[in-house]
Amino acid sequence: MHMKRYASILCDGACARPLVASLIGRIPEGMISVAFVLVVHQSTGSYTAAGLATGGYAAGAALSGPLAGRALDRVGGRAALVPRALVFAAALVLLGMTATRISAALMIGLAVSAGLGRPPLESAMRALWPSIVPARRLQAAYTLDAVGQDLIWLGAPLLLSALLVVADARAALVVCGGCTLLGALGYAAAARPPATESRPQGEQQHARLGSLAFRSALAAAALYGISMGTFEIALTVFCNRHDAQSAVGVLLAVWSVGSLTGGLLYGTHSWKLATTTRLGQLLSALTITLAALAAAGPVWLLGILLFMMGMPTAPFTGTLNAAVNELASPQRHNEAFTWVTAMVTSGIAVGNSVGGPVIQLDPELGFPLAAAAAAAAALLALGGRRAISQ
């Protein structure tokens, strides 16, 4: 294995500084939903209000993401990211400081405002990679980015737990705002041109995101999100049926460790196959491992299968980002990456919403339903490859 691929990226300040800053700014992704639920429910006693606040935040982020990406392409990081980070942080700090004294409607409004103001740091970093690493190391860079995201999913819940011990959920919202503002400021200072340079308006008019291949990648991303959203519900139901509710967090951690392992191994190799072909193969591997979960009996066996399911997850995310880099016009890379993020996020919401009622009817359908969505995503990814070759 060539771990020096990662070392060369991390030892280069032009790469490491914006990456670290963007990861700091992304920390809230692993804890903010739970923090919203805790704060709003503790303040109102209503899970309905808590759900509306969390859903409003997600909807605001999904709706504003592509617009923020377009602004990034036009005016650069400082002008596009920092003002949004200020809005995001102000909304969260205000909510954290006044939650016990304001109405549920105002809390929901602040949550939506935070979503609308959320700076797309992950998309900005992914659009920056091609300008700061050689082409031969680009796949490793995207995989490293995906591994960093997995570390956030592992570490942010632990940070939330620590904050709940020493303070409360309102403090967690304040910390979320501070992390994102700090990350946006750090990224804006560290990201060097051309990512921070304004794009001429004429270039924007000729840059297009409407190709069949790109739309296939977006649809595959949405179906992947549906698969993951359904999987989350199915895993919870499985643990409830086996009287192992407390094992859900551990099992999710095992899945994340599998994803970290797969990502680190995947990024050390040079791959000859086209990225869209690899997308289909990785989604096929995910389909097989998801389907295998339906055969799990004891919880320990499910844990082993979840580790295996995690193996293609980070490689898929890294390869999806590499595919977007290839398919989208350079003048609209930021917008393209925000579209992918929005599609995955929306897909997870659909998977949660649709998977719950279906699994309620028949608990055995959870993992197969998640596998079916992943299989559809694999077919779309392969279809996108055919669209490119024609």
N, C-alpha and C positions, 0 to 999 in steps of 0.2 A: 504493500500500500504506500501511496505517496502522500503522507501527511504534510509534507513540505508545501503542498498546494495551499493548505489552510494557513500554515505558518507564514508563507510569503505574503498572504493577504493581511493577516493580523499584524505583521511587523511593519507594514507600510502605513505610515500615519495618515496618508490621504485616503486610505480605505478604512482603517480602524477607527479614526475619530468620528466620521459621520455614522458608521455602523453602530458604535457604542451609543452615540447620542440618539439615534433613531430607536434603538432597543430600550433605552431609558424612557423615551417618550411613549413606547408601546406597552409599558408595564400595566397601565390600567386595563388593557384588553383582557387580562387574566383575572380581574377582580371586580371590575366596575359594576357588572350586572348584579352580582350578589350584594354588593354594597348598596345599590339602589333599592333592592328588595328589602334589605335589613332596615335602612334608614326610613323609607316611606312606610313600611309596615309598623315599625316601632313608633312612628310619629302619628299615624292615623288609625292603626289597628286593622287596616284593610289590605288584604292581599290583592284585591282588584285594583286598588290604586297603585300598589307596588308593581303589579304586572303592567299597568298602563304606562308607568314611568319608565320601566325597563324597555318595554316595546317601543315607546316613543323615542327613547334615546337611540335604539337600534335603527328605527325608521329614519330618524333625522340624519344619522351617519350615512346610511345607505343612499338616501336621496341627495345629500350634499356632496358625497364623495367624488363623483365624476365632475361636478362643477369645480370643486377644489383642484382636481387633477388638471383640468383645463387651464385654471388660473396659474398653476405651477408651470405648465408648459409655456405660458405667455410671459409671466413676469418674474419667475424664479422663486427660490425658497424663502428668502427673507421677506419679500412682499406678500407671498401667499400663505406661508406657514405660520409666521409669528403672530399676525393679527388673529388668525383662527385659534391659535393656542391660547391667546389672551381671553378670547370669548369663552372657550372651553373651560379654562381654569376659573374664570370669574363666575361662571354658572355653577360649577361644582363647589367652589368655596362658599358662595352665597347660600346654596342649598344646605351644605354642611353646617353652616353657622346659624341658619334660621329655620331649620326643619321643624323644630318643636313649636314654632310660633306662626307658621303660615299655613294656608289651606292646602288640601291635597291637589287642587287644580293648579296652584302656583308651583308646587313641587313637580308636578308633571310637566308644566311649562318650562321649568328650569332644566329638567332632564332632556326635553326635546331641544332646548337651546344648546345644551352641551353637545348633543349629537350633531346638530347643524354646524357647530363650530369645530368639531373634531378635525385636527389637522392630519392629512393622510401621510404620516411619516413613513409607513411601510412602503407605500407606492413610490414616494420620493426616493427612498433608498434603492429600490429595485430599478427605477429609471436611471439612477446615477451609476450603477455598476458598470455598464458598458464603457463609460468614459474614464474609469479609473483602474480597470483591470484589463490585462491582455485577453484577447478573444479565447485563447486556449484555456484560460482559467475562469471563464465566465460561468460555466456550469458549477464549478466548485464554489464560486462566490454566491450564486443563487441558493445552492444547497446549504452553505454556511448561514445565510440569512434565514432559511427555513429552520435550521437547527437552533439558531438564536431565538426564533419565535417559540419553538418547543420549550426552551428553557424558561421563557416567560410563563408559559402555561403551567410549568412545574413550580416555579418560584413565586409567582404572584399570589396564588392562594395561600402559600405559607406566610407571605408578608401580610396578607389580610388577616390571617389568624393571629399573628403577632400584634397587629394594631387593635384587634378586638380584645386582646388580653390587657394591653397597656392603656387603651383608650376606649373608643367605640367606633361604630360604623360611620359616624359623621366625620371622624378624623380620617377614615379611609378615603372618603370622597375628596377631602382637602389634599391628601397625599397624591391621589390620582391627578388632580389638577396641577399640582406642583411638578410631578414627574413629566407630564406632557409638555408643560411650559419650558421646563429645563431642557428636555430633549429637543424641542423645536428650536430653541435658542442655540443649543450646541450644534445641531445639524446645520442651521443657517450659517453659522460661523465656520464650520468645518468643510462643508460641501463646496468644492471649487468649480469653476466654469468647466464645461459649458452648462452644467446643470443649473447654475444660479444666474445665467445670463438670460435676458429677455429674448424671446423669439420674434422675428419680424412677423407682422400680421399677415403678410402675403404668404409666408410659409404655412401658417395655420390654415389658410383657406384651401391649400392644395393637399394637406395631410388628411388621410381618410382612414376610418376604422371600420368600414362597411364590408370588408371582404368576407366571403363565405368561410374561409379558414378561421378568421378571427372570431366570427360569430359562432362557429362550431366550438372553439376553445371556451368562449363565454358560456355557452350552453352546457358544456362538459363541467365547467366550474360550478354552475348552478346545481347540476345533478349531483356532483360530489358533495356540495353543501347539504342537499336533501338527504343523501345517504348518511352523512355524519349526524345531522339533526335527528334522523330516525334511529340511528345507532345509540345516541345518548339516551333516548327514551327506552329503547329495548334493553340496554344494560341496566338501567334503574329497575325496570320491571323484573328482569332476571334475578337481580339481587333480592328484591322484595319477595319473590316466590321461593327463594332458597333461604329466607330468614337471615340474610347477610347484608342488611342495609348499610352497615358501617364499612363494608368492603368496597363500596362504589368508588370512593376517593382513591383507595389503594389500587384498584383495578385500572382506573384512569391514569394513574401514575405509571403503572406497568406498561400501558399502551404508549405513553409519552416516552418512556425509556426505550421501547422498541423503535419508535420513530427517530429518536436521537441516534440510536445505533445504526439504523438503516441509512440515515442521512449522512453520517460521518463516513460510512463505508462507501456509499454511492458517489460522493463528491471527490473521492481520491482517485477515481478512474477516468480515463478518457473514453468517451462513448462515440462509436462510429455511426450508430443509427440516428436518424432524424429525430428531433425533439418530439414532434407530434406522434411519431411511431412509438417512442418510449412512453409518452403519455398514455397511449392505449394499453401498452404492456403493463405499466404500473397500476393502472386502474383495473386491469384484468386480474392482477395479483391481489389487489384489494378486494375485488369481487369474490375471489375464491376463499380468502381468509374470512371475510364477513359471512359467507355461506357456511363455513366450517363452524362458526360460533353457535349455529343452531343445534349442532350435535353435541355441544358441551354439556356434561352432566354436572359433576361437582365444580365448586367455585375455583379450586386450584387448577383444574383443567382449562377453565375459561381464561384464567390468568396467563397460562402458557400460550393459548391461542391469541389472546390480545397482544402479547409481545410480538407474535408473528404478524398480526394484522398491522401493528405499528411500523414494521420494517419498510413497507413501500410508501408510508404517508409523507414523511419529510422529502424523500426523493420525488414524489409526485408534485409537491408544492414547489420545490426548486425547479423541476422540469417545466411545470406550468409557467413559471415566471420567465424561464429561458425562452419558451415558445412565444409568449407575449412579446418579448423583446424582439424576436425575429419577425413576427407577423405585423406588428404595429409600426406606423411611420415614426421615425425618430423624433419628429416635431411634436408628437402627441403621446409619447411614452407614459408620462405621468397620468394622463387621462385614461390611457389603456389599462394601466395597473389598478387605478381606482375602480374602473368598471369590473375588473376581475374580483376585487375585494367585495364590491357591492353584490355581485352575483353569488359569491360563496356565502356571504352573510345572509342574504335573502333566502338562499337555499336552505340554510340551517333553520331559519325561522319557519319555512314551509315544512321541513322535515319534522320539526317539533310539533307543529300544529296538526299536520295530517297523520303523522305516525302515532300520536297519542290516541285518537279515536279508533284507528285501525287495530292497534295493539290491545285496546280496551275490549274489542270484540273477540279477538283471539290472540293471546299473549305469544303463541308460537310463531306468529307472522312477523315479529319485529326484526330479527336479524335477516331473514330472507327478503323482506321489503327493502332493507338497507342495501343488501347485495344486489337487488334488482336495479336500484337507482345507480349504483356504481357500474353495473354492467351497461346500462344505457349510456353513461358517461364515457365508458371505454369505446363503445360503438361510435359515438359522436367524435371522439378524438381521432379515431382511425378514419372516419369520414372526412375530417378536416385535413388529414394527410393526403387523401385522394384529391381533395379540392386544390391543394397546392400543386400536385403533380400534373394536373390537367392544364 
